[in-house]
Structures are given as C-alpha cells and as structure tokens.
Amino acid sequence: MESSLKGLERLMARCREQGLPLRLGTSSTEDSTGRELFPGQPLDPLLAAVLRRVGDARMAELVLHALEGAHGMVAINKMLRERAEAPFPSCLVFGQVASLAYRFALVPGLADSRGLQPVVFIDDHIEKEVLPVASNLDRFFDAYARSIESVAQGNTQSPDAWDDMDFPRFEPERIAQDTALVEMLRAGRFDGLVTRDEESQRWMRRVLGL
C-alpha cells in the first residue's frame, strides 16, 4: 500500500512548502495489516502502511498517534471506549488536531472490498459532532492537503493564514469531491454515526448538494 499513499505525499509536500509543522516519527518495520487492535475490527491496510512509513507524526495541525505506548492508538481508543459514548465503540481514532479534542477516526465496519475504511471527524466535546470526511485514509490526507493549498493559492499573507479549524467543518464542497464517500452517504452507510443536530444535518445536505 505504500506506493498508493499519494495523499500523504501531497500533505507532507504542502507542509514543507508552506513552512507548516512537519515532524515524522520512527517508522515501524512491523506489518500490522489486518491486526485486530479490538475484537472484530481489523487494522486498515492504509493505516498500517502509514505507520510503516512515518510512524507517529505531526503534519500541520494534524497529529498521528503511534500504535502502542501511553499515548498510542491502543491506549487512547481503550480510554475512549470505556466512556461508552458513541461513536467510539465503532471507530478507531488515529489522530487529532494538536491540543484540541477534534479527533479523526476510521470506521472498520464500513470497510470496502479491499479493507479500506472511511474517515470521520469527531468533535469530542460535551455536544458531540460526527461528520464523514473521506472514503479512505489517503483521500483524507489529500483533502487536508488541498485545504492548505486553497489558502496558499489565494492568499499572499503568511502561512499562518491557513486555519486548521476550517477543515472539514467549513469545507463541505471539498468533501463532496470524494465521489466514493458521497455514494456511501446516499446509500445510508453512515446512518447512526452522523450526529442529528441541525448544524451537522445542514453540512450533510451541502455535501450531498441538496
């Protein structure tokens, strides 16, 4: 899967070009593809490839968790699942916005025929918000990178003008470019995951072009 990580490559390139934070961790030699961190939820093959490639990392304001350790995916997801709050039992959180309770997670139960899992954004505050972001992990990296590019192309100010808070909440049109994700939404695959508040539903309608 390493050869197909074009979205990851794009994101790292944008960070270098725009002077945004870029810290790559220690890559792993272990192939954890298919490993079940939690019963019945195989590890996404793209996530396994990313861990082999960059390990835990920070790219712009996106922090990717390591697999193991006190602040790794196993520990973080175990803690979140012990809270018994949706959507955490059905998701695997792999990263978050630095220093904020904005998390990004894969949904193992919605994997396609290749085992690739879609990505959701989770606003983990008292009033939860869950929004679909990408049909697979590399599409997520690509959308994140394009969010940075859109500011760089239309703004001559400093790179600080790019605000991570814009993604994905204020960019439904960009999310709508992922046609595979839109098809999943139209088929009702995310029903029960997406939050039902008016703001979330308005965002969904914009993604669907309604």
Wavefront OBJ file of the C-alpha trace (Angstrom):
o trace
v 0.000 0.000 0.000
v 2.992 2.356 0.408
v 3.061 3.137 -3.308
v -0.527 4.403 -3.196
v -0.016 6.996 -0.452
v -0.196 9.950 -2.835
v -2.361 11.951 -0.434
v 0.178 11.540 2.342
v 2.970 12.642 -0.011
v 0.938 15.678 -1.037
v 0.319 16.693 2.559
v 3.983 16.420 3.528
v 4.959 18.462 0.461
v 2.461 21.210 1.338
v 3.797 21.386 4.892
v 7.348 21.837 3.596
v 6.334 24.453 1.043
v 4.206 26.493 3.443
v 6.521 26.217 6.458
v 3.894 24.377 8.497
v 4.884 21.913 11.235
v 6.227 18.625 9.897
v 7.617 16.048 12.284
v 7.906 12.431 11.271
v 8.232 9.762 13.917
v 10.048 6.455 13.939
v 8.754 4.223 11.176
v 7.866 0.652 12.061
v 9.251 -2.429 10.350
v 6.259 -4.446 11.530
v 3.469 -5.080 9.039
v 0.369 -4.724 11.191
v -2.096 -5.057 8.294
v -5.145 -6.989 9.437
v -4.133 -6.921 13.089
v -7.146 -6.553 15.378
v -6.491 -3.861 17.962
v -10.041 -4.535 19.146
v -12.071 -7.724 18.516
v -13.619 -7.905 15.069
v -12.023 -4.665 13.829
v -9.019 -5.337 11.549
v -6.461 -2.559 11.176
v -6.906 -0.594 7.958
v -4.173 -1.520 5.417
v -3.525 2.141 4.571
v -3.089 2.989 8.239
v -0.662 0.070 8.577
v 1.271 1.453 5.585
v 1.358 4.959 7.092
v 2.715 3.587 10.373
v 5.453 1.761 8.462
v 6.214 4.926 6.516
v 6.162 7.747 9.083
v 5.205 6.245 12.444
v 3.642 8.770 14.784
v 3.859 12.199 13.177
v 2.673 15.774 13.049
v 1.738 17.380 9.750
v 0.430 20.958 10.027
v -2.006 20.719 12.958
v -2.716 17.019 12.396
v -1.161 14.702 14.983
v -0.972 10.999 14.081
v -0.805 8.624 17.026
v 1.668 5.778 17.325
v 0.225 2.277 17.579
v 1.477 1.451 21.065
v 2.575 3.432 24.126
v 0.901 5.604 26.744
v -0.396 7.973 24.062
v -0.761 5.409 21.291
v -3.872 4.273 19.454
v -4.461 1.225 21.622
v -4.385 3.228 24.863
v -6.339 6.207 23.519
v -9.087 4.114 21.973
v -9.363 1.913 25.050
v -9.873 5.035 27.176
v -12.451 6.459 24.768
v -14.357 3.175 24.562
v -14.505 2.886 28.334
v -16.585 6.070 28.294
v -19.228 4.067 26.408
v -20.151 7.075 24.272
v -20.987 6.925 20.573
v -19.296 6.780 18.123
v -16.120 5.480 19.796
v -17.004 1.762 20.125
v -17.415 1.535 16.339
v -14.436 3.722 15.386
v -10.662 3.713 15.655
v -9.230 7.147 16.436
v -5.879 7.519 14.647
v -5.198 11.236 15.078
v -6.402 14.613 16.224
v -5.900 18.349 15.899
v -2.968 19.334 18.104
v -4.031 20.216 21.671
v -7.745 20.045 20.821
v -10.486 17.441 21.264
v -11.042 17.275 17.496
v -10.383 13.677 16.506
v -10.162 11.749 13.250
v -11.163 8.096 13.169
v -11.555 5.154 10.826
v -14.777 3.119 10.728
v -13.866 -0.602 10.439
v -17.477 -1.688 9.977
v -17.711 0.297 6.727
v -14.597 -1.137 5.057
v -14.758 -1.740 1.308
v -13.799 -4.937 -0.520
v -10.095 -4.053 -0.160
v -10.422 -3.487 3.570
v -10.078 0.303 3.209
v -12.070 2.167 5.847
v -13.719 5.614 5.629
v -12.699 8.501 7.891
v -14.923 10.552 10.190
v -14.300 13.791 12.076
v -15.350 13.785 15.748
v -15.774 16.950 17.781
v -15.265 15.328 21.175
v -16.838 17.931 23.409
v -19.990 17.668 25.529
v -22.144 18.144 22.440
v -20.632 15.577 20.080
v -20.425 16.193 16.350
v -19.600 13.412 13.884
v -19.060 14.157 10.189
v -17.848 11.855 7.373
v -14.612 13.197 5.872
v -13.199 10.740 3.318
v -13.815 7.363 1.725
v -10.371 6.160 2.839
v -7.339 7.353 4.756
v -5.280 8.573 1.816
v -8.243 10.540 0.445
v -8.365 12.177 3.880
v -4.701 13.230 3.635
v -5.337 14.540 0.126
v -8.350 16.621 1.216
v -6.384 18.010 4.162
v -3.522 18.966 1.837
v -5.912 20.637 -0.623
v -7.360 22.663 2.230
v -3.891 24.088 2.821
v -3.367 24.655 -0.914
v -6.584 26.616 -1.299
v -5.348 29.256 1.134
v -1.820 29.313 -0.291
v -3.129 29.893 -3.816
v -5.500 32.688 -2.896
v -3.708 34.407 -0.034
v -0.331 36.164 -0.180
v -0.110 36.535 3.571
v 1.874 34.267 5.869
v 1.128 30.519 6.075
v -0.463 31.235 9.470
v -3.486 32.435 7.486
v -4.401 28.787 6.995
v -6.626 27.754 9.876
v -6.942 24.059 10.635
v -10.295 24.803 12.231
v -11.711 25.249 8.708
v -11.306 21.545 7.932
v -13.656 19.805 7.484
v -16.464 21.773 9.124
v -16.346 24.751 6.769
v -15.395 22.841 3.619
v -18.333 20.600 2.665
v -17.788 21.321 -1.033
v -14.263 19.916 -0.800
v -15.525 16.791 0.961
v -18.141 16.410 -1.794
v -15.336 15.898 -4.338
v -14.827 12.419 -2.866
v -17.411 10.677 -5.025
v -16.998 7.310 -3.294
v -17.825 8.949 0.042
v -20.861 10.708 -1.429
v -22.120 7.373 -2.755
v -21.774 5.867 0.708
v -23.709 8.772 2.193
v -26.507 8.431 -0.354
v -26.699 4.717 0.385
v -27.191 5.485 4.088
v -23.956 3.785 5.146
v -23.271 6.453 7.792
v -26.781 6.487 9.242
v -26.471 6.198 13.015
v -22.968 7.693 13.009
v -23.585 11.239 11.777
v -24.965 13.446 14.537
v -28.555 14.627 14.128
v -28.216 18.258 15.226
v -29.259 20.890 12.697
v -25.701 22.068 12.011
v -24.483 18.561 11.181
v -27.511 17.858 9.007
v -27.069 21.172 7.165
v -23.439 20.215 6.485
v -24.559 16.830 5.160
v -27.053 18.448 2.794
v -24.297 20.659 1.388
v -22.028 17.664 0.827
v -24.871 15.905 -0.971
v -25.723 19.001 -2.996
v -29.265 19.199 -1.616
l 1 2 3 4 5 6 7 8 9 10 11 12 13 14 15 16 17 18 19 20 21 22 23 24 25 26 27 28 29 30 31 32 33 34 35 36 37 38 39 40 41 42 43 44 45 46 47 48 49 50 51 52 53 54 55 56 57 58 59 60 61 62 63 64 65 66 67 68 69 70 71 72 73 74 75 76 77 78 79 80 81 82 83 84 85 86 87 88 89 90 91 92 93 94 95 96 97 98 99 100 101 102 103 104 105 106 107 108 109 110 111 112 113 114 115 116 117 118 119 120 121 122 123 124 125 126 127 128 129 130 131 132 133 134 135 136 137 138 139 140 141 142 143 144 145 146 147 148 149 150 151 152 153 154 155 156 157 158 159 160 161 162 163 164 165 166 167 168 169 170 171 172 173 174 175 176 177 178 179 180 181 182 183 184 185 186 187 188 189 190 191 192 193 194 195 196 197 198 199 200 201 202 203 204 205 206 207 208 209 210
